[in-house]
């Protein structure tokens, strides 16, 4: 998340809906932690915070899984060589083990130079390899004798400022610097996380950062890294997404009971911080912000903070369909938290790329959300935070792989969509072709992808718009078609279903004067391996047009 201001705007949010349907709400779950009490919002949030802290201190320890994906790590681990001399020099200058500096840098940014922006009011942006922010950035820069500007943008100055800050913390704690286990408290202080469970998780993450060219035989902080604490107590059951860890946030309310409260769009965010800092902040009552989910850097863990049927506080904007290719304009002026699901991702909008394992885990999560919520899987219903709140947000940034990401969500949900434009197709699975008689347009709203093609009908026309899909093996598939509707459309548009062998299985008629922006089932057939296709025919009586928008192929 980027930019200033609260994600939650009390004047826009209120308490618009009735109780969540079908399962306990977050309020009901948290009420079980304080039996017999029905406090107000502020008191309830405070009670939750006390309960979480007490539970974390009292709970038996459990080690967290150390799942990491080497394919994503390898290039990042190799990239540390460009900062090795800076870590070594800063460590020697300020008497901080270089492995501590490297471990923190890995957890915070994966050793990338980031340039942050304010994600929430009260949380300054993070900068540099060490993700220094706010007062810590200013103090570290002063202690290192560099300007704040240099500490933000120069990697050597940034690492020196972090080392100087850690040196000060170590001095204030009067630790024995030769004993690696005594660095654990200094490390978690650097995180600025308040929640004990979050501090413990941060310490574990630094302890488990990858080794660097054999430099780390006894990891700093390893012997006494903060003990693991199980997820916040929840006697109400499991999260919506089975693979997620339930970490309840008090920062939510209920969705409206009318149609504006139905889940309609998934919003993709970046935390502008590391994973642990992200979820720890979003379960803090002081943040007045939340999301439904947070996915960690390598995709090995996701946290659910708010039930999908409840209203998280993750976007401070009223919906404007002109920002979303004029889709769903009936929602104009509605507070976007009402009908959206927010998915945060550890990382920064300024980073150069996102790990494939994080993208895969996120796609699996979003497949589950869209399947359970009946949300279309396209670029108008899986969108960027910065797209819907452009005045002060840019996340997830220019390097989020949007085309491949939505394709992966679709594939994990058992579908392939063939768009009229190659831009939105996976060339290994889908392709489209049309003659010059077909005109590209986006003048009518509610199209799939970036637009559609239309052509006039003629009794002698033979050049249909072809949507082709590749099957690796023969199988049964259901086909759906989509168009934009209008009074000039054909009421009997003909879709020919043709196998890879050239056999026509059926010609299905559809009324394109109505039903625009929705999928309409053509039928289910068994297809052979190879490139099968659907052709939208122009051959008909003159006087109308047919619209070739997209065809969906699903299991």
C-alpha positions in Angstrom: 0.0 0.0 0.0 1.3 3.4 -0.8 0.4 7.0 -0.1 -1.0 8.8 2.9 -4.2 8.6 4.8 -6.1 5.8 6.6 -7.3 2.8 4.7 -10.4 3.0 6.8 -12.5 6.1 6.6 -15.0 6.1 9.5 -17.3 8.5 7.7 -17.6 6.2 4.8 -17.7 2.9 6.7 -20.1 3.0 9.5 -21.8 -0.3 10.3 -23.9 -0.8 7.2 -24.9 -4.4 7.3 -26.4 -7.1 9.4 -24.6 -10.2 10.8 -22.4 -12.2 8.4 -24.3 -15.0 6.9 -23.6 -18.7 7.2 -20.8 -18.7 9.7 -19.6 -16.8 12.8 -18.3 -13.3 12.2 -15.0 -12.1 13.6 -17.0 -10.3 16.4 -18.6 -13.6 17.4 -15.3 -15.4 17.4 -13.7 -12.7 19.5 -16.6 -12.6 21.9 -15.7 -16.2 22.9 -12.4 -14.8 24.2 -14.3 -12.5 26.7 -17.4 -14.5 27.7 -20.5 -12.6 28.8 -19.4 -9.2 27.5 -20.7 -7.2 24.6 -18.4 -4.1 24.6 -18.3 -1.3 22.1 -16.0 -1.2 19.2 -13.1 0.5 21.0 -13.4 -1.6 24.1 -13.7 -4.8 22.0 -10.5 -3.9 20.1 -8.6 -3.2 23.3 -9.8 -6.5 24.9 -8.7 -8.4 21.8 -5.2 -6.8 22.0 -4.9 -7.8 25.7 -6.1 -11.3 24.9 -3.6 -11.7 22.1 -0.7 -10.5 24.2 -1.6 -12.6 27.2 -2.1 -15.7 25.0 1.2 -15.2 23.3 3.1 -15.0 26.6 1.3 -18.0 28.2 1.1 -20.3 25.2 3.4 -23.3 24.8 6.0 -22.8 22.1 5.8 -24.4 18.7 8.4 -24.1 16.0 7.2 -22.6 12.8 7.7 -24.4 9.5 10.9 -23.3 7.7 9.4 -23.8 4.3 11.4 -21.9 1.6 11.5 -22.3 -2.1 15.1 -22.5 -3.3 14.3 -21.6 -6.9 13.2 -18.1 -5.9 15.8 -17.7 -3.3 18.9 -18.6 -5.4 19.1 -15.4 -7.5 18.4 -13.2 -4.5 21.0 -14.9 -2.3 23.5 -14.6 -5.1 22.7 -10.9 -5.4 23.9 -10.2 -1.9 27.5 -10.2 -3.2 27.0 -6.6 -4.4 26.4 -5.6 -0.8 28.9 -7.9 0.9 31.6 -5.3 1.3 29.0 -2.8 2.7 27.7 -5.3 5.2 31.2 -6.2 6.3 32.5 -2.6 6.5 29.4 -1.4 8.4 29.6 -4.4 10.8 33.2 -3.7 11.6 32.7 0.0 12.0 29.7 -0.3 14.4 30.5 -3.7 16.0 27.5 -5.4 14.6 27.8 -9.0 13.2 27.5 -8.7 9.4 25.2 -11.8 9.6 22.8 -9.7 11.7 22.8 -7.0 9.1 22.3 -9.5 6.3 19.6 -11.4 8.1 17.6 -8.2 8.7 18.1 -7.0 5.2 16.8 -10.3 3.8 13.7 -10.3 6.0 12.9 -6.6 5.3 13.6 -6.3 1.5 15.2 -9.5 0.1 18.3 -7.2 -0.3 16.6 -4.9 -2.7 16.9 -1.1 -2.7 13.3 0.0 -2.1 11.8 3.4 -2.2 8.6 3.4 -0.2 5.7 5.8 0.4 3.4 6.1 3.4 1.1 3.1 3.5 -1.0 4.1 6.5 -1.2 7.2 8.6 1.2 6.6 11.4 3.5 4.3 9.4 6.2 6.2 7.6 7.6 4.7 4.3 10.5 2.4 4.3 13.7 3.0 2.3 16.8 1.1 1.2 18.1 -2.4 1.7 17.4 -2.2 5.4 13.9 -0.7 5.1 14.6 2.2 7.5 11.7 4.4 8.1 10.6 7.4 10.2 12.4 8.2 13.4 14.6 5.1 13.0 15.8 6.4 9.6 16.6 9.8 11.0 18.4 8.5 14.1 20.4 6.0 12.2 21.5 8.6 9.6 22.6 11.0 12.4 24.5 8.3 14.2 26.2 7.2 11.0 27.0 10.8 10.0 25.1 10.7 6.7 22.2 12.7 5.5 18.7 11.3 5.6 18.5 11.6 1.8 21.7 9.5 1.5 20.4 6.9 3.9 17.2 6.6 1.8 18.8 6.2 -1.6 22.5 5.1 -1.3 22.9 1.5 -0.3 26.1 2.0 1.6 24.7 4.9 3.6 21.5 2.9 4.2 23.4 -0.1 5.6 25.7 2.1 7.7 22.7 3.9 9.1 21.1 0.6 10.1 24.3 -0.7 11.6 24.7 2.5 13.6 21.1 2.2 14.9 21.7 -1.5 15.9 24.9 -0.4 17.6 22.9 2.1 19.7 20.3 -0.5 20.6 22.9 -3.0 21.6 24.6 -0.4 23.8 21.3 0.6 25.4 20.6 -3.1 26.1 24.2 -3.6 27.4 24.4 -6.9 25.6 27.5 -9.0 25.3 28.1 -8.6 21.6 30.3 -11.7 21.4 27.3 -13.9 22.3 25.1 -14.3 19.3 22.0 -15.2 21.3 22.0 -11.8 23.0 21.3 -10.0 19.7 17.8 -11.3 19.5 16.3 -8.5 21.6 18.1 -5.9 19.5 16.8 -7.5 16.3 13.2 -7.5 17.3 13.5 -3.9 18.6 14.6 -3.0 15.1 11.4 -4.4 13.7 9.3 -1.9 15.6 6.6 -4.6 15.9 4.5 -4.3 19.1 2.6 -7.6 19.1 4.6 -10.3 20.9 3.7 -12.9 18.4 4.9 -10.7 15.6 8.1 -9.9 17.4 8.7 -13.7 17.8 8.0 -14.4 14.2 10.3 -11.6 13.1 13.1 -13.0 15.2 12.6 -16.5 13.7 12.6 -15.0 10.2 15.9 -13.3 10.7 17.4 -16.4 12.3 16.3 -18.5 9.2 17.5 -16.1 6.6 19.7 -17.9 4.1 23.4 -18.4 4.7 25.8 -16.2 2.7 28.9 -17.8 1.1 29.6 -19.8 4.3 29.9 -16.6 6.4 27.4 -17.7 8.9 28.1 -20.9 11.0 26.5 -19.7 14.2 23.7 -17.4 13.2 23.4 -14.2 15.3 20.3 -14.5 17.4 19.9 -18.2 16.8 20.4 -19.5 20.3 17.8 -17.2 21.9 15.6 -16.2 19.1 12.2 -15.2 20.5 10.1 -18.2 21.2 7.5 -19.2 18.7 3.9 -18.3 19.7 0.9 -20.1 18.1 -1.6 -18.1 16.1 -3.9 -15.8 18.2 -6.5 -18.0 20.0 -9.6 -18.7 18.0 -12.2 -21.0 19.4 -14.5 -20.3 16.5 -12.9 -22.6 13.9 -10.9 -22.4 10.7 -10.4 -19.5 8.3 -12.2 -19.4 5.0 -9.0 -20.5 3.1 -7.9 -23.8 4.5 -4.2 -23.1 4.0 -4.2 -19.8 5.9 -3.3 -19.0 9.5 -6.1 -17.3 11.3 -4.9 -14.1 13.0 -8.0 -12.0 13.9 -7.9 -8.3 13.3 -10.4 -6.1 15.2 -10.4 -3.6 12.3 -13.5 -4.6 10.4 -17.2 -4.3 10.3 -20.1 -6.0 8.4 -20.8 -5.6 4.8 -24.1 -4.0 3.7 -27.0 -6.4 3.5 -28.0 -5.2 0.0 -26.3 -5.9 -3.3 -23.5 -3.4 -2.7 -22.3 -5.7 0.0 -21.8 -8.8 -2.2 -18.2 -9.7 -2.9 -17.5 -8.4 -6.4 -13.8 -7.5 -6.8 -10.5 -8.7 -5.4 -8.0 -6.0 -4.7 -4.3 -6.8 -4.9 -2.0 -4.8 -2.5 1.6 -4.7 -1.5 2.3 -4.2 2.2 5.3 -1.8 1.7 6.9 -3.9 4.4 7.9 -7.5 5.3 5.3 -10.1 6.0 5.4 -10.1 9.7 5.4 -6.4 10.1 2.4 -6.3 7.7 0.1 -8.7 9.5 1.3 -7.4 12.9 0.3 -3.9 12.0 -3.1 -4.9 10.5 -4.1 -6.7 13.7 -3.1 -3.7 15.8 -6.2 -1.8 16.8 -4.2 1.5 16.5 -3.8 0.9 12.8 -7.5 1.3 12.0 -6.7 -0.7 8.8 -6.9 -4.4 7.8 -7.1 -6.8 4.9 -8.7 -10.1 4.5 -5.4 -11.9 3.7 -1.6 -11.3 3.7 0.7 -13.6 1.6 4.3 -13.8 2.6 7.3 -13.2 0.5 7.9 -16.7 -0.8 4.3 -18.0 -0.7 5.0 -20.5 2.0 2.5 -18.8 4.4 -0.7 -16.7 4.3 -2.6 -15.1 7.1 -6.3 -14.4 7.2 -7.2 -11.4 9.3 -10.9 -10.9 8.5 -13.5 -13.3 7.2 -14.4 -12.8 3.6 -18.0 -12.1 4.4 -17.0 -9.3 6.7 -15.8 -5.9 5.6 -12.1 -5.3 5.9 -10.7 -1.7 5.9 -8.1 -1.9 3.0 -9.1 0.8 0.5 -10.1 4.5 1.2 -11.9 5.2 -2.0 -15.4 5.4 -3.5 -15.8 3.3 -6.6 -15.4 5.0 -9.9 -16.0 2.8 -12.9 -14.0 5.1 -15.2 -10.9 3.7 -13.4 -12.0 0.2 -14.2 -12.8 0.3 -18.0 -16.3 1.4 -17.2 -17.2 -1.9 -15.6 -19.9 -2.2 -12.9 -20.9 1.5 -13.1 -23.9 0.7 -10.9 -21.4 0.7 -8.0 -20.3 4.3 -8.6 -20.0 6.3 -5.4 -20.1 3.2 -3.2 -17.3 2.8 -0.6 -15.1 0.2 -2.2 -14.6 -1.8 1.1 -18.2 -2.8 0.9 -17.8 -5.2 -2.1 -14.1 -6.0 -2.3 -11.8 -8.6 -0.8 -8.3 -7.3 0.1 -5.2 -9.4 -0.4 -1.9 -7.9 0.8 1.5 -9.2 -0.4 4.7 -8.8 1.5 6.9 -6.6 -0.5 7.0 -3.2 -2.1 5.5 -1.6 -5.2 8.9 -0.3 -6.1 10.6 -3.7 -6.3 11.8 -5.0 -9.6 9.9 -8.4 -9.6 7.9 -10.7 -7.5 8.9 -14.3 -6.6 7.2 -16.9 -8.7 6.3 -18.8 -5.6 4.5 -15.8 -4.1 2.6 -15.3 -7.3 1.6 -19.0 -7.4 0.4 -18.9 -3.8 -1.5 -15.7 -4.3 -3.1 -17.1 -7.5 -4.3 -20.2 -5.6 -5.7 -18.0 -2.9 -7.5 -15.7 -5.3 -8.9 -18.8 -7.2 -10.4 -19.9 -4.0 -11.9 -16.5 -3.1 -13.4 -16.0 -6.6 -14.8 -19.6 -6.7 -16.4 -19.3 -3.3 -17.6 -15.7 -3.9 -18.8 -16.1 -7.5 -16.4 -13.3 -8.6 -15.4 -13.3 -12.3 -11.8 -14.1 -13.0 -10.7 -11.2 -15.2 -8.8 -7.9 -15.1 -11.9 -5.9 -14.1 -12.6 -8.1 -11.0 -9.0 -8.8 -9.9 -7.5 -5.3 -9.8 -4.7 -3.2 -8.3 -5.2 -1.0 -5.3 -3.5 1.8 -7.2 -6.0 1.4 -10.0 -9.0 2.1 -7.8 -7.3 4.6 -5.6 -4.8 6.4 -7.9 -4.6 9.7 -6.0 -2.3 8.3 -3.3 -1.6 4.6 -4.1 0.4 2.8 -6.7 0.6 -0.8 -5.3 1.3 -3.4 -6.3 3.4 -1.4 -8.7 4.5 -1.7 -12.4 6.1 -5.1 -12.1 3.2 -7.1 -10.9 2.7 -9.7 -13.7 -0.9 -9.0 -14.4 -1.5 -11.0 -17.6 0.2 -14.1 -16.3 -1.3 -13.7 -12.9 -4.9 -13.7 -14.0 -4.2 -16.6 -16.4 -2.8 -18.6 -13.5 -5.9 -17.8 -11.3 -8.0 -19.0 -14.2 -6.0 -22.2 -14.8 -6.0 -23.1 -11.1 -9.8 -22.8 -11.2 -10.0 -25.1 -14.2 -10.6 -22.6 -17.0 -9.0 -20.9 -20.0 -10.4 -17.8 -21.5 -9.8 -16.9 -25.2 -10.0 -13.1 -25.7 -10.5 -11.5 -29.1 -7.1 -9.8 -28.5 -3.7 -11.6 -28.3 -2.6 -9.3 -25.5 -4.9 -11.0 -23.0 -4.3 -14.6 -24.2 -1.8 -17.3 -23.1 -0.4 -18.2 -26.5 0.2 -21.8 -25.4 -3.4 -22.3 -24.7 -5.5 -19.7 -26.5 -5.6 -17.7 -29.7 -8.0 -15.6 -31.7 -8.3 -14.5 -35.3 -10.6 -12.3 -37.4 -10.5 -10.8 -40.8 -10.4 -7.1 -41.6 -14.2 -7.0 -41.7 -14.1 -7.1 -37.9 -13.5 -3.8 -36.1 -11.8 -3.5 -32.7 -13.7 -1.3 -30.2 -14.2 -0.6 -26.6 -17.1 1.9 -26.9 -19.6 -0.3 -25.1 -18.8 -1.2 -21.5 -18.6 -4.5 -19.7 -16.2 -6.3 -22.1 -13.6 -8.8 -21.2 -9.9 -7.9 -21.5 -9.2 -4.7 -23.4 -12.1 -4.5 -25.8 -14.0 -6.6 -28.4 -14.5 -6.9 -32.1 -17.7 -6.4 -34.1 -18.8 -6.9 -37.6 -22.0 -6.4 -39.7 -24.0 -9.5 -40.6 -24.4 -10.5 -44.2 -26.2 -13.4 -45.9 -23.0 -14.4 -47.9 -20.4 -13.7 -45.2 -17.9 -16.6 -44.5 -15.3 -14.9 -42.3 -16.2 -15.7 -38.7 -14.2 -14.6 -35.7 -12.4 -17.6 -34.4 -11.6 -18.4 -30.8 -9.2 -21.4 -30.6 -8.1 -23.4 -27.5 -5.5 -26.0 -27.0 -6.1 -29.3 -25.2 -3.2 -31.6 -24.3 -5.6 -34.6 -24.2 -9.1 -35.4 -25.3 -11.6 -34.4 -22.6 -15.1 -32.9 -21.9 -15.3 -29.1 -21.7 -18.1 -26.6 -21.1 -18.0 -23.5 -23.3 -19.3 -20.1 -22.5 -19.5 -16.9 -24.6 -19.5 -13.3 -23.7 -20.4 -10.1 -25.6 -21.4 -6.5 -25.0 -25.1 -6.0 -25.6 -27.0 -3.3 -27.6 -30.1 -2.7 -29.6 -28.2 -3.1 -32.9 -26.9 -6.6 -32.0 -28.0 -9.8 -33.6 -30.7 -11.6 -31.7 -29.6 -14.9 -33.2 -25.8 -14.8 -33.3 -24.4 -18.1 -34.4 -21.5 -19.8 -32.5 -20.1 -22.9 -34.4 -18.3 -25.4 -32.2 -15.6 -27.2 -34.2 -13.1 -29.9 -33.1 -9.4 -30.0 -33.9 -10.3 -32.6 -36.6 -12.6 -30.0 -38.3 -15.9 -31.6 -37.3 -18.7 -29.2 -36.4 -20.3 -30.4 -33.2 -23.0 -27.8 -33.0 -24.1 -24.3 -34.0 -25.6 -22.5 -31.0 -27.7 -19.3 -31.3 -27.5 -16.5 -28.8 -29.3 -13.2 -28.4 -26.7 -10.5 -28.1 -29.3 -7.7 -27.7 -29.2 -8.5 -24.0 -27.1 -10.1 -21.3 -23.9 -8.1 -22.0 -20.9 -8.4 -19.7 -21.9 -11.9 -18.5 -20.9 -15.5 -19.5 -23.6 -17.5 -21.3 -23.2 -21.2 -21.6 -23.1 -22.6 -25.1 -22.9 -26.3 -24.0 -20.7 -29.2 -23.1 -18.9 -31.4 -25.6 -16.1 -33.9 -25.7 -13.1 -32.6 -27.7 -10.0 -34.3 -29.0 -6.4 -33.2 -28.2 -5.2 -30.2 -30.2 -6.6 -26.8 -31.2 -10.3 -26.9 -31.0 -12.3 -23.7 -31.8 -15.4 -21.7 -31.7 -16.3 -19.5 -34.6 -18.7 -16.6 -34.3 -20.4 -16.4 -37.7 -21.4 -13.2 -39.6 -23.6 -15.1 -41.9 -27.2 -13.9 -41.3 -29.7 -11.4 -42.6 -28.3 -7.9 -43.0 -29.1 -5.1 -40.6 -27.4 -6.1 -37.3 -23.9 -6.6 -35.9 -22.3 -9.5 -34.0 -19.8 -9.0 -31.2 -16.8 -11.2 -30.6 -15.6 -10.6 -27.1 -14.4 -13.8 -25.5 -15.0 -17.5 -25.1 -14.4 -19.4 -21.8 -13.4 -23.1 -21.7 -13.9 -24.8 -18.4 -13.7 -28.2 -16.9 
